[in-house]
Structure formats: C-alpha cells, structure tokens
Amino acid sequence: MRAVQRAQLDESTGEDDGRGGSQKRHLLIQSAVVYAEGMPFVSLLIIAVLIVALIDIITRDESQVKHLPKLVWILLVVLLPMIGSILWFLIGREYGEGGVSLPRMPRRDARTQAPPAPQYAPPAADTRTTEQQIADLDREIEEWRLREEIAKRRHDEGDAS
C-alpha cells in the first residue's frame, strides 16, 4: 500500500505547473514520506521509555530518588517524555553502591578471590527494664567518679612526698 501511495505522490508531483519547482516539491514530499514511515517506531520507543520511567519512579522509595521529589520527576517525565526519561535514568535514580549491576563470569584464579566476609551477628537483645538500665548507668558513673578521685589522691600524695 505504501508503494502505491508513493507512486501516486510521484505522479501528482510530476506535473509541472509552470513555476519550475516541481523537482524541489518532489524531493520534499519524498523525504516527508520517508520521515513519516519511521515515526511510528520512534513514537513507540518514546512511549515505552516513558512507561518504564514512570513505573520506576512510582515504585522507588523516596530515599532512592535524587535531586528532586518524586512528584516533580513524574511531572517532568510526563510533560517532556524523552528528555525527562533520559534525565531520570541518568541523574534521578539511585543505583546503589556498586552502580548498575552487570552479570559477570566468575574468575577461576584463586589468587584474586577475596576471603569471605565474616558473618555479622546482631547483638543480643537487652532484656533489662529502663529503670534497671538507668541504675546500671548510675553505678558506672559513680565508679568512674571514684576512680578519678582515687587517681587524683594518688597524684596529690605523690607530689607531697
């Protein structure tokens, strides 16, 4: 069907109206047709990037959004789809400490492997009441005060002799 449309356009522009611009018109119309044939693909690409960016913004936690609030990023992506989406993926989202994770093949060389990280054990839960914790802290403060007093007396006795 597009070939038929092109042929019809070629025929319609082939008529010379006496102004000498038929060749120029023919080139303009032909380039417009080629441009129009590629537009659906570009439009679909822009819509796909827009949808992916919006889903990513909406599902992201507020702490993972950089530079602007989530609502502003959503408005930016909706109002300027291609530019807003590119800006979101470049500067708006946080990729974590390692950046974008790419799958890699494991190395077989034992020399380059780091030793396994030690397992972190969370501290045991404190079962004391608040009053007991305050009493323990008071005892520790008193102990430190007494130690300072004893050290001061020893220092004073050492200076006196």
N, C-alpha and C positions, 0 to 999 in steps of 0.2 A: 504494500500500500504506500509505503514511503517513496518507493521508486516511482510510482505513478504520480504522487504529489510533486516530486522533484521534476518529473517530465513536464507536468502541467505548468509549473513555475517557469521552467526553462522556455516553454513555448510562449507563455504570456509575456515574458521579459524580452523575448527575441524580436518583438515588433519594435520597429524604430518609429518614434513619434516625431522625428524631425529635429530633435534637440541634440542629438549626438551623445546622449548619456545612457544609452541602453546597455552598453558593455559594463559601465560602472554599476548600474542598477542590478544587473545580472550577478555581479560579484558580491554585492551587498546582500542580496536575497539569498544567494547560495551559502554565504557564511552565516547568515541568520538561521538558516535551516539546520546547518551542522551544529550550531550552538544550541538550538532548541532540542535537537535529538539527544544531547548529552545532559540536559538539565534534569530529567527525572532521576538519573543516577546521583547527581550532586545533591538534589533535594532529599533523596532517601538517605544519603550519607549524613547530611546535616541533621535530619530528624532522628536518626539512630544515635548520633553522638549526643544530641540534646536529651534524649530519653535516658541514656546511660548516665550522663552527668547529673540529671535530676534525681534519678534513683540513688546514685552515690551520695549526693548531698543530703537527701532526706534520711537515708539510713545511717549516716555517720553521726557519731556522738558529737556534741557541741565542743568537747575538748579536742577533737581531731580536726576541727575546722580552723584554718589560719587566716589572719589579716582582716576578715570581715565576718559579721554574723551570718548564720545560715540563711535567714530570710533575704538578706541582701544578695547573697550568692544565687539563690533561687531566682530572684528578680533579674539579676544580671544575665543568667543563662536563658531565661525565658525571653527577655527583651532583645538580647544580642546572642542568638543561639551559637553560632560558630565561635565568635570571639570569647564569649562568656564561658563556653565549654572548655576551650583551649586554656584560658586563664585558670579555670577551676582545677584542671588536671596538672597544670604547671606549678601554680603557687597557692592554690586554695586548700588543698587537702594535705593531710599529714600522712606520709608513707611509713612512718616508724623509724626506728634507729638505723636499720640496715638499708633504707631506701626501698626501691621496688625489688621484691624477691624474684629472682630468676632461678629456675631449676638448673642444677649443675650436676655433673657426673662426679661421683666420689673418687678421691685420689687413692691410689693403691700404695703410695710411698709412705711407709710408717714413720719416716723422719719428720714429715711435715704435719703429722696429726698432733693436735694439742691434747694434753691429758684431759680426761673427762672432768667436768666441773664438779666440785663437791656438792652433795645434796644439801639444800638448806632445810634445816629443821626449825620450825617456828617455836618460839619459847613456850614453855608450859603455861597454862592459864593460871593466873593468880586467884586463889580461892579465898583470900582474906577479905574481910569487910573493909569498908572505907575507914572506919574507926580504928581497926587493927593496923591498917597501913599508916595512918597518921601517927599512932602510938609508936610504931617501929621507926618512923622518920624522926620523931621527937627524941627517941633513945639514941639514934645515930648522931643527931645534932649535939646532944648532951655529951656523948662520947668524944666527938671531935673537939668540943669546947674544953673538956677535961684534959685531953691530950695536949692541946695548945697551952693550957695553963701549966701542966707539968713541964713541958719543954721550956716555957718562959722561966719557971722557977729554977730549973737546972742551969739555964743560961745565966740567970742572975747570980746563983750560987757559984758558978764557975768564974764570974767576973769579980766576985767579992774575995775569993781566995787568992 
